[in-house]
Amino acid sequence: MNHAHFIIPSETEEHEVFPKPKDYLYWKPLMSYFLKHSDTVEFQCWMDEQAVVREVESTVKDGERSVDGSMVIVKTAITHEIEAYIVNQFVSAEGKLKWFSVFLSREDRPCFHGEHWGTEFTAFNYSKEDMAFVQSVVPSDTQFIDW
């Protein structure tokens, strides 16, 4: 099995914890690609990001909500509406990715994880074609770790 973790180059402003890449041009093609291989999504948001939590909860009609420490987790089946939300409405008014983590799975097995506000990703059981696609859409200085 091939798994890869990759890190998008980003900067963190002074006194901030939010990593911000140069741009999010990679997000839409990357998520569109892996959503096709998935049947479930799990959004993870920090509890203090109330506007985002409310938005996720109002978008997800039939999902499971849980709290783990200071993280709000909303899990749901992927529908056309959810897919459109992930690929078209991912940036906040402040120009930041909305969700701390987005986990995609199929039949309860992980497929693809986007974490740390879209700056770190893990692809599970990927093919050479999958990785060629990933490398074609992420910044050229993205770091890759295979295992």
N, C-alpha and C positions, 0 to 999 in steps of 0.2 A: 504494500500500500504506500502511496505517495501522499505526503502531507507537506504543506508549505506555509510558513508564516512570513508575511512581508510587511514592511514598515515604510510608509510614505514619508518623505522628508517634510518636516514641519518645524514651526517656531513656536515658542511660548513667550508671550509678553511678560514683562517684569511684574511680579506679584500676581500672576495668573497660573492656573493649572491647565487651562484649555489649550491643547496643541492645535495649531492652525496651519494647514498646508498652504502653499502659494495659491491654489485654487482647488475646486472639487470637480474638475472636468472628468476625472476617472470614475466618479461615483455612479452616474447613470448607466454607462455601459457595463460596468462591473456588476452592479446589482441586477440589472436586467438579465445579464447572462446567467448568473447563479440562481435567480428566482425561477428560471425555467426548469431547474433541476430540483426544486424544493416544493414542499406542500405546507410547511408551517414556518411562521416567523415569531420570534420572541424579541420584543423591544425592551431594553433596559434603560431606565432614566433615573437620575438622581432625584430623590424625593423633594429637594428644595427647588427643583426646576418645575414649579407647579404649572406654568403655562403649557409646557411640553407634555407633562403628565396628563393634563386635562384634554389636550388635543388628541393624544394617542387614545385615551379612553373614549372620546367621542367618535373617533374614526373607527375603532374596533368595536363592532356591534356584538359579536358572539365570541368573546375571548375569556381567558382565565387571567385574573389579576392576583398578584401576590406581592408581598413585601419581604425583602431580605435585607435586614439592617436598614441602611438609608437608600436602598435601591428599590424602585417600583418596577415590577416585571409584568408585562402584558404579553400573553401568548395567544396566537390565533391562527386559523387556517388562512392560507394565502388565497385571496379572491382578486378579481380584476381591480376592485376598488383599493385593496391593500397594496397591490403591486404598484398602481398609479401613485399612491401616497408615498411609497418608499422611493420611487425613481423620479418623481416630479416635485415633491414638497419636502425635501430633505434639509433645506437651509432655512434658518431662522431669520427674523428681521435684522438681526445683528450680523448676518453673514456667516454664521457658524452652523455646523451640522447639528441637528436637533437632538439626536439620540446618542447616549453614551455607547451603547452596544446594540447591534442588530444581528441576531443569530438565525440562520436559515437551516432547516433540517428537512429530511424526507424520511417518512416512516420511523420517526423517533431517532434517526441517526444524523449526526451533524454533517452538513454539506459545506457551509461557508459561514464564517463569522467576521463581522465588521466591528471593530472595537475602538475605544479611546477616540470617540467622535470622528470616526472615519479615517483614522491615520494608521491603524494596524489591522491586518486581516489574516485569517487562517483559512486555507482551502484544504478540505479533507478528501482523500481518495481521488485526487485529480488526475487527469490524463495529460499527455504531452500537448494535446490540442488546447485543453483548458489553460495550461500555463502559458502557452504561446499567446493566447488571447489576453490573459492578464498582463503579460509583459508588453503587449501592444497598446494598452490603454493607461497604464500607470506611468508616472514620471520616470525618466530613464535612470535617475539616481536612487530609485527605490531599492531597499535592502531586502534580500531574499534569504530565508533559512529553510532548508529542506530537512525532513526527517521521515 
